[in-house]
Amino acid sequence: MRWIVPTIRLARGFFAQSIILFRQYPHPAYDRALDYAALGEKEKAFASLEEAYRNHDLDVLSLLSSPELDPLRSDPRYLDLKKRIGLP
């Protein structure tokens, strides 16, 4: 059980570093959404998901299988996006 807290800190550090790199080197919106969701930044995650949808990013088809998006699944915006994409 002692390994959980350091692992969470390490993961948060990794995702935070990814966000910094996104500012320097643009990455696909869907990838940003995954990192924002993992950091608990729901508003930014949904903004990135909407951008990915508008850009016809094929990665949005992974919406159901990306575990990073688990914190967003109960949000009505997630359900709306899923419906617009045509996913069950």
N, C-alpha and C positions, 0 to 999 in steps of 0.2 A: 504494500500500500504506500510505502514511502516514495516510490518512484513516480507516483501519479502527479504530484505537484510540480516537480522539476520537469516532467515531460510536458505538462500543460504550458509551463513558462517557456520551454524551448519551442513548442509549436506556435505559441503566440508571437514569439520573437521572429520565427520564420515567416509567418504571415505578415507581420508588420514590415519586415524587410522587403517582402514581395511588393507591398504597396509603395514603398519608397522607390523601388526599381521601376514600377509602373509609371511613376512620374517622369523618370529619366528616359525610359525606353517603353513606348506604348505597347501594351499587350491587348489581346482580344477582350472585349467587354465581358464575355462569359467567364473567363479566367479571373478577372477582377471581382466579379460577383461572388465566385467561390471563396476567394480570400476575404472579402468583406464579410460574408456570412460567417465564416469561421472565426472572425474577430468579433462577431456580435454586432456589427454595424449594419443593421437591417435596412435602413433608408438608402445607404450607398449601395448595398447589395441589390436592392430592387431597382435602383436607378441603372445599375450596370446590366441587370437582366433585361430591362426595357430597351436599353441601347442595343444589346445583342439581338433582341427580337426585331427591332426596327432595321438592323443591318442584315437581317436574314442569316444570322450566324447559325450554322448547322449544329453547333455544340449545344444549343438550347434543347435539342432533342434528348440530351442527357439529363434533363431536369429531374426526371423520376429516379435516376440511379446515382446521382451525385450526393454522397453522404454529407458533404459540407453544407448542403442546403436544408438539412433536417430542421434547423431552428426556424426556417421560413415556412415550412409546409402547412402550418395551421393558420397562416395569415391569409385573409381574403384575396390579397393581391397575387399571392402564389397560385391560388385556385383559379383566379381570373386569367392569369398568364397561361396556365396549363390548358385551360379551355380554348383560349385564342390560338394556341399552337396546334390544338387538335389532339392532345394527349388525354388518355382516360383518367 
